[in-house]
Amino acid sequence: MKSIPLKSDVVVIGGGPSGSTAANALAQAGYDVVLLEKAKHPREVVGESILPFVWKYTDLLGATKALQKMRFMEKSGGTTFWNNQLTQMTFRDFDFQTPALHVERNIFDDILLRTAEQKGARIFEEVIVKDLQLNGYDNQDVFYFDTLNGKSGKISCRYLVDASGQAALVAKKLGFREYDKDLRFMSIWGYFKESDYVALGGDVLPFSQRYETPPTTGIYQIGEWGWCWQIVQNDQVSVGLVLSPEQFSEFKLQDGNLEERFLSACRKVPLLSDMLKYDTLIPGSVRAIRDFAYYPRELAGKGWFLTGDAAAFVDPINSAGVLGGFYTGYMAAMAIDDSLKNNKNRDYAVERFSELLRGRMAVYRLSALPVGVNSYQEMYPYALSCLKQMSDLEKELIYTQMILINRTENLDIIYQLDPDFRRLTSKKYTLLDELHFPASSPVV
Ligand SMILES: Cc1cc2nc3c(=O)[nH]c(=O)nc-3n(C[C@H](O)[C@H](O)[C@H](O)COP(=O)(O)OP(=O)(O)OC[C@H]3O[C@@H](n4cnc5c(N)ncnc54)[C@H](O)[C@@H]3O)c2cc1C
């Protein structure tokens, strides 16, 4: 059995998309990388709607072919029912050469982890990181418990990447993890064996047609603040509620166990409720998470970098989580590579990484934030700087997503900050009058 070494150049905590990306890229650059992962993969995790931009990272990581082989469900676009308006966007309009997906995350993440291993990262699963000591550049200690042999141990490294997701080990240890004041949502989700779904043009189709006519991701507003997703996968349908604290309090007051309350809440979601097959809810599949959004107070320091959800997270409404994981994992690898090649660059690498991430988080945050609230005014200049550097394609997609969920006003302050910054525009969406349910089904 392979054993965890006493030292390595880099330790990565967590084998989700961001950890696998950082480990893979650093191993490819020739560094000795050890990745410690609490779970045995494939492991369960929420977040199945994937944007087409991810392929540029999977190409760099050498994971594209293995992912393509899995034939994940391709999605054609998004459908929202927001402020009583049905709107659709399709990825076809953006000329993407690669598809957007609805994936089974356990399989998706497992492929990324195995690819990192093939590229030379040393992966140790079922090892729980218990504590850390960050002692300045080139001197980090990671304390772990290896559940396979029941032993505790320590590994020292020059650089640490915290990719531990919502566990956010470094941010908690250093005391700067801050829940996002404006996004204190809760989510409850579950899996149905099947459901009807919305295709392009507003046709509501049975699950059996998902390969001939691909699904869109369904996003349905709940009250003023909440929303619900519907993600058709190969063998099941993921449905999740995202609720404000007030809505969650109401949810808790309902009768029944978690599954019953989840079903009863789904029955109240306009449109979705007409597409679900309630008796196909997979028993035991309902899960809940609270306070998953937090603000990026610090993102890197002398010898450590935060990636993915361990850095920050917003509302998942625009499917930016996994993409953000790839981006931040890759940026951390580049920053560490630069620092290890040239000591003189290391302070700059920390600064630059923090600035780039803060910018990207600020844009994701503005694209998801309910209009009229923003407790973090300092985010606007970062968002502006990030938008200035973003490709036109990415800006256009984000803006279109904002149109679909009525968030475009969040950009007004950006335009005021820099009157020369060209206003974002998009015509790549369609307003629909109604959904076309099969005859005898409900119609809006
Ligand atoms: C309700 C909800 C819906 C979402 N929907 C979407 C979506 O549709 N599309 C999308 O792109 N994103 C979505 N996301 C976000 C997305 O799932 C995350 O952004 C993504 O998983 C982040 O990847 P990561 O690698 O940072 O962390 P993770 O994927 O969470 O991986 C972290 C890893 O760290 C390991 N770990 C934790 N603690 C320790 C420890 N002490 N020691 C060792 N290992 C440890 C965990 O076992 C885990 O494998 C959603 C999130 C939520 C909350």
The ligand as an SDF file (V2000), in Angstrom:
LIG
                    3D

 53 58  0  0  0  0  0  0  0  0999 V2000
  -27.1500   23.8670   -3.9350 C   0  0  0  0  0  0  0  0  0  0  0  0
  -25.9810   23.9700   -4.8800 C   0  0  0  0  0  0  0  0  0  0  0  0
  -26.1730   23.7870   -6.2600 C   0  0  0  0  0  0  0  0  0  0  0  0
  -25.0890   23.9020   -7.1390 C   0  0  0  0  0  0  0  0  0  0  0  0
  -25.3000   23.7740   -8.4950 N   0  0  0  0  0  0  0  0  0  0  0  0
  -24.2720   23.9510   -9.3530 C   0  0  0  0  0  0  0  0  0  0  0  0
  -24.4320   23.8020  -10.7670 C   0  0  0  0  0  0  0  0  0  0  0  0
  -25.5210   23.4750  -11.2480 O   0  0  0  0  0  0  0  0  0  0  0  0
  -23.3480   24.0060  -11.5670 N   0  0  0  0  0  0  0  0  0  0  0  0
  -22.1270   24.3350  -11.0660 C   0  0  0  0  0  0  0  0  0  0  0  0
  -21.1770   24.5310  -11.8350 O   0  0  0  0  0  0  0  0  0  0  0  0
  -21.9310   24.4390   -9.7260 N   0  0  0  0  0  0  0  0  0  0  0  0
  -22.9590   24.2500   -8.8710 C   0  0  0  0  0  0  0  0  0  0  0  0
  -22.7450   24.3210   -7.5250 N   0  0  0  0  0  0  0  0  0  0  0  0
  -21.3860   24.6110   -7.0330 C   0  0  0  0  0  0  0  0  0  0  0  0
  -20.4090   23.4700   -7.2550 C   0  0  0  0  0  0  0  0  0  0  0  0
  -20.9450   22.2490   -6.8400 O   0  0  0  0  0  0  0  0  0  0  0  0
  -19.1210   23.7890   -6.5080 C   0  0  0  0  0  0  0  0  0  0  0  0
  -18.7540   25.0990   -6.8470 O   0  0  0  0  0  0  0  0  0  0  0  0
  -17.9710   22.8240   -6.8580 C   0  0  0  0  0  0  0  0  0  0  0  0
  -18.2350   21.5300   -6.3960 O   0  0  0  0  0  0  0  0  0  0  0  0
  -16.6940   23.3430   -6.2200 C   0  0  0  0  0  0  0  0  0  0  0  0
  -15.6400   22.4590   -6.4520 O   0  0  0  0  0  0  0  0  0  0  0  0
  -14.4660   22.3670   -5.3780 P   0  0  0  0  0  0  0  0  0  0  0  0
  -13.4500   21.4800   -5.9880 O   0  0  0  0  0  0  0  0  0  0  0  0
  -14.0730   23.7040   -4.9290 O   0  0  0  0  0  0  0  0  0  0  0  0
  -15.1330   21.6760   -4.0980 O   0  0  0  0  0  0  0  0  0  0  0  0
  -15.8650   20.2840   -3.9240 P   0  0  0  0  0  0  0  0  0  0  0  0
  -16.3430   19.7580   -5.2100 O   0  0  0  0  0  0  0  0  0  0  0  0
  -16.8510   20.4710   -2.8340 O   0  0  0  0  0  0  0  0  0  0  0  0
  -14.7090   19.3370   -3.4020 O   0  0  0  0  0  0  0  0  0  0  0  0
  -14.1180   19.5160   -2.1280 C   0  0  0  0  0  0  0  0  0  0  0  0
  -13.4940   18.2020   -1.7020 C   0  0  0  0  0  0  0  0  0  0  0  0
  -12.7780   18.4020   -0.4920 O   0  0  0  0  0  0  0  0  0  0  0  0
  -12.9100   17.2530    0.3010 C   0  0  0  0  0  0  0  0  0  0  0  0
  -12.6550   17.6180    1.7040 N   0  0  0  0  0  0  0  0  0  0  0  0
  -13.4330   18.3950    2.5010 C   0  0  0  0  0  0  0  0  0  0  0  0
  -12.8930   18.4710    3.7330 N   0  0  0  0  0  0  0  0  0  0  0  0
  -11.7520   17.7440    3.7050 C   0  0  0  0  0  0  0  0  0  0  0  0
  -10.7710   17.4210    4.6730 C   0  0  0  0  0  0  0  0  0  0  0  0
  -10.8460   17.8850    5.9410 N   0  0  0  0  0  0  0  0  0  0  0  0
   -9.7270   16.6510    4.3160 N   0  0  0  0  0  0  0  0  0  0  0  0
   -9.6370   16.1780    3.0410 C   0  0  0  0  0  0  0  0  0  0  0  0
  -10.5450   16.4240    2.0880 N   0  0  0  0  0  0  0  0  0  0  0  0
  -11.5830   17.2200    2.4030 C   0  0  0  0  0  0  0  0  0  0  0  0
  -14.3470   16.8190    0.0570 C   0  0  0  0  0  0  0  0  0  0  0  0
  -14.5520   15.4570    0.3650 O   0  0  0  0  0  0  0  0  0  0  0  0
  -14.5290   17.1300   -1.4230 C   0  0  0  0  0  0  0  0  0  0  0  0
  -14.3160   16.0040   -2.2570 O   0  0  0  0  0  0  0  0  0  0  0  0
  -23.8040   24.1830   -6.6260 C   0  0  0  0  0  0  0  0  0  0  0  0
  -23.6070   24.3310   -5.2570 C   0  0  0  0  0  0  0  0  0  0  0  0
  -24.6800   24.2410   -4.3810 C   0  0  0  0  0  0  0  0  0  0  0  0
  -24.4370   24.4260   -2.9200 C   0  0  0  0  0  0  0  0  0  0  0  0
  1  2  1  0
  2  3  1  0
  2 52  2  0
  3  4  2  0
  4  5  1  0
  4 50  1  0
  5  6  2  0
  6  7  1  0
  6 13  1  0
  7  8  2  0
  7  9  1  0
  9 10  1  0
 10 11  2  0
 10 12  1  0
 12 13  2  0
 13 14  1  0
 14 15  1  0
 14 50  1  0
 15 16  1  0
 16 17  1  0
 16 18  1  0
 18 19  1  0
 18 20  1  0
 20 21  1  0
 20 22  1  0
 22 23  1  0
 23 24  1  0
 24 25  2  0
 24 26  1  0
 24 27  1  0
 27 28  1  0
 28 29  2  0
 28 30  1  0
 28 31  1  0
 31 32  1  0
 32 33  1  0
 33 34  1  0
 33 48  1  0
 34 35  1  0
 35 36  1  0
 35 46  1  0
 36 37  1  0
 36 45  1  0
 37 38  2  0
 38 39  1  0
 39 40  1  0
 39 45  2  0
 40 41  1  0
 40 42  2  0
 42 43  1  0
 43 44  2  0
 44 45  1  0
 46 47  1  0
 46 48  1  0
 48 49  1  0
 50 51  2  0
 51 52  1  0
 52 53  1  0
M  END
$$$$
